[in-house]
Amino acid sequence: MTTQAIHTHNLTRQFDTVRAVDGLTLDVAPGTIFGFLGPNGAGKTTTIRLLLGLLEPSAGEAQVLGYDVRTEAGAIRTRCGALLEHDGLYERLSAQDNLEFFARIWRVSASERQDRIRELLTHMQLWERRKEPVSRWSRGMKQKLAVARTLLHRPELVFLDEPTAGLDPVAAASLRDDLESLAKQEGVTVFLTTHNLAEAERLCDQIGVIRQGRLVAMGAPQELRARTSAPRVEIAGSGFDANVLSQLRRRPEVAGVDLRDGHLIIDLSRDVEVAPLVSMIVGAGGAVEGVQKETASLEEVFLTLMEERAEAQA
């Protein structure tokens, strides 16, 4: 049986009257990018600290890379990289000197150190500016350097806590590209927390959604979209009059119909063939120019999960 990169069972952390992590059970496969989503205060950062052995669980169990978080935390941290709230950089030092310093801490051999630093800075498009003090750099460049710092010792697993938070769209997109290619190139498992749902949808193989310490959903992005939302059809054309709308609303597979900017938006009650609906529209006098079938975005799914959880607790 293949060891999971991360395995937790009923993992719980209580702070006085607040249960920050509540019965968390999940598995993260090696070599994947796992997205951990949730609103502020949901328990994401606390979970990372538990997995790194920086906090003691109140109950439950967890293994990271096969090591127990209670008794083998040192072995876990040796084999992992982490970028949490602070980038950990020394701004008076150059980028190269920063990585040299951290490589020595990680006891990267002198023969490998310079090659590894050059490899990471080149990949992050920072090599040409390696001798500049980090204080002169933009936030996006600093964040790229911080990610490079976490990868210096070739960890098997990297924890990244909202790495693109506060970056402008161009810098965030650049960092996402670097993360995606580095994860594939290095074969590293990535545990990523983010508020950027488009980012999670693009990068992550698996996603877990947490609210108030509890895991409320888990699966691949497409599985979450399919499981928590009914399909939708958008039809472009003309002649969508009251008669067409009325006939559509009488169809048993149609949950709702809306007309927006001349486009028909049809919410389906289940996954069905669209061709009979198109034929009905044409027969009722509508002209169809284009049909697009889609499920809800991950953002819509996330908001639905948050609302369902709130209603369940009400």
SEVORO-117808 format. One record per residue (C-alpha): residue in three letters; chain; x, y, z. Coordinates in steps of 0.5 Angstrom, whole numbers, padded with zeros to 4 digits, m for minus. Each point is the difference from the previous one (the first is absolute). Layout:
N
ala / A / X / Y / Z
...
//
This chain:
314
met / A / 0000 / 0000 / 0000
thr / A / 0003 / 0007 / m0002
thr / A / 0001 / 0005 / 0006
gln / A / m0004 / 0006 / m0001
ala / A / 0004 / 0006 / 0001
ile / A / m0005 / 0003 / 0005
his / A / m0005 / m0005 / 0004
thr / A / m0004 / 0003 / 0005
his / A / m0006 / m0003 / 0004
asn / A / m0005 / 0004 / 0005
leu / A / 0006 / 0005 / 0001
thr / A / m0002 / 0005 / 0005
arg / A / 0002 / 0006 / 0003
gln / A / m0003 / 0004 / 0006
phe / A / 0002 / 0007 / 0002
asp / A / m0004 / 0001 / 0007
thr / A / m0007 / 0001 / m0003
val / A / 0002 / 0000 / m0007
arg / A / 0000 / m0006 / m0004
ala / A / 0005 / 0002 / m0006
val / A / 0000 / m0007 / m0003
asp / A / m0005 / m0005 / 0001
gly / A / 0000 / m0007 / m0002
leu / A / 0004 / 0001 / m0006
thr / A / 0001 / m0006 / m0005
leu / A / 0003 / 0000 / m0006
asp / A / 0006 / m0003 / m0005
val / A / 0004 / 0003 / m0004
ala / A / 0004 / m0004 / m0006
pro / A / 0007 / 0001 / m0001
gly / A / 0002 / 0004 / m0006
thr / A / m0006 / 0004 / 0000
ile / A / m0002 / 0008 / 0001
phe / A / m0006 / 0000 / 0005
gly / A / m0004 / 0006 / 0001
phe / A / m0002 / 0001 / 0007
leu / A / m0006 / 0006 / 0000
gly / A / m0004 / 0003 / 0005
pro / A / m0002 / 0007 / 0003
asn / A / 0004 / 0004 / 0005
gly / A / 0001 / m0004 / 0006
ala / A / m0003 / m0006 / m0003
gly / A / 0007 / m0004 / 0003
lys / A / 0004 / 0000 / m0006
thr / A / 0006 / 0002 / 0003
thr / A / m0001 / m0003 / 0007
thr / A / 0000 / m0007 / m0004
ile / A / 0007 / 0002 / m0004
arg / A / 0003 / 0001 / 0007
leu / A / m0003 / m0007 / 0003
leu / A / 0003 / m0003 / m0006
leu / A / 0007 / 0003 / 0001
gly / A / 0000 / m0002 / 0007
leu / A / 0000 / 0007 / 0002
leu / A / m0007 / m0001 / 0004
glu / A / m0002 / m0006 / 0004
pro / A / m0007 / m0003 / m0002
ser / A / m0005 / 0000 / 0005
ala / A / m0003 / m0007 / m0003
gly / A / 0001 / m0004 / m0006
glu / A / 0006 / m0002 / m0004
ala / A / 0004 / 0002 / m0006
gln / A / 0006 / m0003 / m0004
val / A / 0004 / 0005 / m0004
leu / A / 0005 / m0004 / m0005
gly / A / m0002 / m0006 / 0004
tyr / A / 0003 / 0003 / 0007
asp / A / m0005 / 0002 / 0006
val / A / m0001 / 0007 / 0001
arg / A / 0000 / m0001 / 0008
thr / A / 0007 / m0004 / 0000
glu / A / 0004 / 0001 / m0006
ala / A / m0001 / 0007 / m0002
gly / A / 0007 / 0002 / m0001
ala / A / 0000 / m0006 / m0005
ile / A / m0006 / 0004 / m0003
arg / A / 0003 / 0007 / 0000
thr / A / 0007 / m0003 / m0003
arg / A / m0004 / m0003 / m0006
cys / A / m0005 / 0006 / m0001
gly / A / 0001 / 0007 / m0003
ala / A / m0005 / 0006 / 0003
leu / A / m0002 / 0007 / m0002
leu / A / m0005 / 0002 / 0005
glu / A / m0002 / 0007 / 0003
his / A / 0007 / 0003 / m0001
asp / A / 0005 / m0001 / m0006
gly / A / 0006 / 0000 / 0004
leu / A / 0005 / 0004 / m0004
tyr / A / 0005 / 0004 / 0002
glu / A / m0001 / 0006 / m0004
arg / A / 0007 / 0003 / 0001
leu / A / 0003 / m0006 / m0003
ser / A / 0000 / m0001 / m0008
ala / A / m0005 / m0006 / m0002
gln / A / 0007 / m0004 / m0001
asp / A / 0002 / 0001 / 0007
asn / A / m0007 / m0001 / 0002
leu / A / 0000 / m0007 / m0003
glu / A / 0007 / m0002 / 0002
phe / A / m0001 / 0002 / 0007
phe / A / m0006 / m0005 / 0000
ala / A / 0003 / m0005 / m0004
arg / A / 0006 / 0000 / 0006
ile / A / m0006 / m0001 / 0005
trp / A / m0003 / m0006 / m0004
arg / A / 0007 / m0003 / m0001
val / A / 0000 / 0000 / m0007
ser / A / 0007 / m0002 / m0002
ala / A / 0005 / 0005 / m0003
ser / A / 0000 / m0004 / m0006
glu / A / m0007 / 0001 / m0001
arg / A / m0002 / 0006 / 0003
gln / A / 0002 / 0005 / m0006
asp / A / m0003 / m0004 / m0005
arg / A / m0007 / m0001 / 0004
ile / A / 0000 / 0008 / 0001
arg / A / 0001 / 0001 / m0008
glu / A / m0005 / m0005 / m0002
leu / A / m0005 / 0003 / 0005
leu / A / 0001 / 0007 / m0002
thr / A / 0000 / m0001 / m0007
his / A / m0006 / m0004 / 0000
met / A / m0003 / 0006 / 0004
gln / A / 0003 / 0005 / m0005
leu / A / 0004 / 0003 / 0006
trp / A / 0007 / m0002 / m0002
glu / A / 0002 / 0007 / m0004
arg / A / m0002 / 0004 / 0006
arg / A / 0003 / m0005 / 0005
lys / A / 0005 / 0005 / 0003
glu / A / m0005 / 0005 / 0002
pro / A / m0002 / 0001 / 0007
val / A / m0007 / m0003 / 0001
ser / A / m0003 / 0007 / 0003
arg / A / 0000 / 0003 / m0007
trp / A / m0004 / m0006 / m0003
ser / A / m0008 / 0000 / m0001
arg / A / m0004 / m0004 / 0004
gly / A / m0001 / m0005 / m0005
met / A / 0007 / m0001 / m0001
lys / A / 0001 / m0001 / 0007
gln / A / m0005 / m0005 / 0000
lys / A / 0003 / m0004 / m0005
leu / A / 0007 / 0000 / 0004
ala / A / m0004 / m0002 / 0006
val / A / m0003 / m0006 / m0004
ala / A / 0007 / m0002 / m0003
arg / A / 0002 / 0000 / 0008
thr / A / m0005 / m0005 / 0001
leu / A / 0003 / m0004 / m0005
leu / A / 0008 / 0000 / 0001
his / A / 0000 / m0006 / 0004
arg / A / m0004 / m0004 / m0005
pro / A / m0006 / m0002 / 0004
glu / A / m0005 / m0005 / m0001
leu / A / m0005 / 0004 / 0002
val / A / m0001 / 0008 / 0000
phe / A / m0006 / 0004 / 0004
leu / A / m0001 / 0006 / m0003
asp / A / m0005 / 0005 / 0004
glu / A / m0004 / 0005 / m0005
pro / A / 0007 / 0001 / m0004
thr / A / m0004 / 0005 / m0005
ala / A / m0003 / 0004 / 0006
gly / A / 0001 / 0007 / m0001
leu / A / 0003 / 0000 / m0007
asp / A / m0002 / 0003 / m0006
pro / A / m0004 / m0004 / m0006
val / A / 0007 / 0000 / m0004
ala / A / 0004 / m0002 / 0006
ala / A / m0005 / m0005 / 0002
ala / A / 0000 / m0004 / m0007
ser / A / 0007 / 0000 / 0000
leu / A / 0001 / m0003 / 0006
arg / A / m0006 / m0005 / m0001
asp / A / 0004 / m0002 / m0007
asp / A / 0006 / m0001 / 0004
leu / A / m0003 / m0004 / 0005
glu / A / m0003 / m0005 / m0005
ser / A / 0006 / m0001 / m0004
leu / A / 0004 / m0001 / 0006
ala / A / m0004 / m0005 / 0004
lys / A / 0000 / m0004 / m0007
gln / A / 0007 / 0001 / m0001
glu / A / 0002 / m0002 / 0008
gly / A / m0005 / m0005 / 0001
val / A / m0002 / 0003 / 0006
thr / A / m0007 / 0000 / 0004
val / A / m0003 / 0007 / 0001
phe / A / m0005 / 0001 / 0006
leu / A / m0002 / 0007 / m0002
thr / A / m0005 / 0005 / 0003
thr / A / m0003 / 0005 / m0004
his / A / m0006 / 0005 / 0000
asn / A / 0001 / 0000 / m0008
leu / A / m0005 / m0005 / m0002
ala / A / 0002 / 0001 / m0008
glu / A / 0007 / m0002 / 0003
ala / A / m0002 / m0006 / 0003
glu / A / m0005 / m0002 / m0006
arg / A / 0006 / 0001 / m0004
leu / A / 0006 / m0003 / 0004
cys / A / m0003 / m0006 / 0005
asp / A / m0001 / m0007 / m0002
gln / A / m0004 / m0001 / 0007
ile / A / m0004 / 0006 / 0004
gly / A / m0002 / m0001 / 0007
val / A / m0005 / 0006 / 0003
ile / A / 0000 / 0001 / 0007
arg / A / m0005 / 0004 / 0004
gln / A / 0000 / 0002 / 0007
gly / A / 0006 / m0006 / 0001
arg / A / m0005 / m0005 / m0003
leu / A / 0002 / m0003 / m0007
val / A / m0007 / 0001 / m0004
ala / A / 0002 / m0003 / m0007
met / A / 0006 / m0003 / m0004
gly / A / 0002 / m0002 / m0007
ala / A / 0003 / 0002 / m0006
pro / A / m0003 / 0007 / m0003
gln / A / m0004 / m0003 / m0005
glu / A / m0003 / m0005 / 0005
leu / A / m0002 / 0006 / 0005
arg / A / m0003 / 0004 / m0006
ala / A / m0004 / m0006 / m0002
arg / A / m0002 / m0003 / 0007
thr / A / m0002 / 0007 / 0003
ser / A / m0004 / 0003 / m0006
ala / A / m0005 / m0002 / m0006
pro / A / 0003 / 0001 / m0007
arg / A / m0002 / 0007 / m0004
val / A / m0001 / 0001 / m0007
glu / A / 0001 / 0007 / m0003
ile / A / m0003 / 0001 / m0007
ala / A / 0001 / 0006 / m0005
gly / A / m0005 / 0002 / m0005
ser / A / m0006 / 0004 / m0001
gly / A / m0008 / m0001 / 0000
phe / A / 0000 / m0002 / 0008
asp / A / m0007 / 0003 / 0001
ala / A / m0005 / m0002 / 0006
asn / A / m0002 / m0006 / m0004
val / A / 0007 / m0003 / 0000
leu / A / 0001 / 0002 / 0007
ser / A / m0007 / m0003 / 0002
gln / A / 0002 / m0007 / m0004
leu / A / 0007 / m0001 / 0003
arg / A / m0003 / 0001 / 0008
arg / A / m0005 / m0005 / m0001
arg / A / 0005 / m0005 / m0002
pro / A / 0002 / m0005 / 0006
glu / A / 0007 / 0000 / m0001
val / A / 0000 / 0008 / 0000
ala / A / 0001 / 0003 / 0007
gly / A / 0001 / 0007 / m0002
val / A / 0000 / 0005 / m0006
asp / A / 0003 / 0007 / m0001
leu / A / 0001 / 0004 / m0005
arg / A / 0006 / 0005 / 0000
asp / A / 0003 / 0004 / m0005
gly / A / m0004 / m0004 / m0006
his / A / 0003 / m0006 / 0003
leu / A / m0005 / m0006 / 0003
ile / A / 0003 / m0003 / 0007
ile / A / m0003 / m0006 / 0001
asp / A / 0002 / m0004 / 0007
leu / A / m0002 / m0007 / m0001
ser / A / m0002 / m0005 / 0006
arg / A / 0004 / m0005 / m0002
asp / A / 0006 / m0002 / m0006
val / A / m0004 / m0001 / m0006
glu / A / 0001 / 0001 / m0008
val / A / m0001 / 0007 / m0002
ala / A / m0003 / m0002 / m0007
pro / A / m0007 / m0001 / 0002
leu / A / 0000 / 0007 / 0003
val / A / 0003 / 0003 / m0006
ser / A / m0005 / m0003 / m0005
met / A / m0006 / 0002 / 0005
ile / A / 0003 / 0007 / m0001
val / A / 0001 / 0000 / m0007
gly / A / m0007 / m0003 / m0001
ala / A / m0003 / 0006 / 0005
gly / A / 0003 / 0005 / m0005
gly / A / 0006 / 0001 / 0003
ala / A / 0007 / 0001 / m0004
val / A / 0006 / m0004 / 0003
glu / A / 0007 / 0003 / m0002
gly / A / 0004 / m0004 / 0006
val / A / m0001 / m0004 / 0006
gln / A / 0005 / m0001 / 0006
lys / A / m0001 / m0005 / 0005
glu / A / 0004 / 0001 / 0007
thr / A / 0000 / m0001 / 0007
ala / A / 0001 / 0005 / 0005
ser / A / 0007 / 0003 / 0002
leu / A / 0004 / m0002 / 0006
glu / A / m0002 / 0007 / 0003
glu / A / m0007 / m0001 / m0001
val / A / 0001 / m0007 / 0003
phe / A / 0004 / 0003 / 0006
leu / A / m0006 / 0005 / 0002
thr / A / m0005 / m0006 / m0001
leu / A / 0004 / m0004 / 0005
met / A / 0001 / 0006 / 0005
glu / A / m0008 / 0001 / 0000
glu / A / m0002 / m0007 / 0001
arg / A / 0005 / m0001 / 0006
ala / A / m0003 / 0007 / 0003
glu / A / m0007 / m0003 / m0001
ala / A / 0002 / m0007 / 0003
gln / A / 0003 / 0004 / 0006
ala / A / m0006 / 0005 / 0001
//
